[in-house]
Amino acid sequence: MGTGSVGTRHCARPTLAAGRRGDTSTMNIPTAAALLADARAALPATIAVRRRLHRTPEVGLRLPATQAIVVDELRAMGLEPRLGSSTTSVTAVIEGARPGPTIVLRADMDGLPLTEETGLEFASERAGAMHACGHDTHMAMLLGAARLLGARRDQLAGRVLLMFQPGEEGFHGARFMLDEGLLDLPAGQEVTGAFALHISTRYASGTIDYRPGAMLVAADFIRLTIRGRGGHASAPHETIDPIPVAAEIVLALQAMVTRRVDAFDPAVVTIAHIDAGTTTNIIPETAFLEGTIRTASEATRALVHAGVRRVVEGICAAHDATAELETVPGYPVTLNDPAFTAFAAGVAAEMLGDDAVIELATPIMGAEDFSYVLQRVPGAMFFVGARPPEEDPATAPQNHSNRVVHHEPAMAVGAAVYAAVALRHLAAG
Ligand SMILES: [Zn+2]
């Protein structure tokens, strides 16, 4: 994930009326404090399942061991998990006692290809795989929320669709689930909201950190082969040297970003890998470059892609080289719906107090495939702070580090916020 972000406390408590279509004043809605107390009481069970998951991380779209743990836990709650056909996803529905709409709560399931070096007694038992982005805690928090909601079916007006998805780390797992019909409910049922939490050591343990609009950015990838004509390094005029062309392109891309992109709608273009040549006296035939494009709006995304192509083709043409530019689209911008965001932040502030609910000034330059769900349903993704209190904010290992340690008590906050957002959303629907 990307740069840090200055936050402000959530002080103006927003209305809880987002999506409200009925009078809820007579409903018996459990208070946020009671949910948090129950989540804290259940924390040992949440920690236990999190540690089981943490020991056996799997990477990608096929996570059979992880899926088996999630399925066992859901069955133990009396739910009927359904398994994905194209991936090892799991869904389950918590049916409320009263009719109403449907809200999706999502947790991702996959680990990262890293070898853990935390020294934790429940560290990964699989070399080359680690839950370094905290997706183990996401599953544990969502299972905790499911238990809280299952105990309150009589207060649920509608249903909660639990979404456990593999392949968040670049494998488009959410899109597979959408393609399999995640949101295609029986006639008369409608998904009116979607909510996800992501844990992070960037923020103090127990806080909720969020922003309306762009929460995370779009992450696309480029691969470029510059084709010149090789020859002797002593006679460059008899060749078309792709190396100075590559150098010029790397610098010109940075100028393109700073001169063509609105500073308040930022973009990052990073060439992260260059490969050309073999030795001191040969001008190579080709140079290869690859990197990433990060943008916080779809408009800037399109502008930067066009700019990259223009710069690459223009500079290659100027030097009689040719360009083979491949653009690989990654996840789109994760856009938090402003009304849903205000509603969910209000629910969190009621539970945790305004000081613990922090609106971020800027998006995070990482990317998320929950963005695909938010393209279809109004909703939001928030962060749960889980930096251990003894860690210095400046040096605490971050998500995607093989030394990252998440503060487990924050999972009670996450479970309670998931449950409260669902209960309130349905009560309002
Ligand atoms: Zn993640």
Residues whose N, C-alpha, C, O or C-beta is under 5 A from the ligand:
A	BS01	ZN	C133
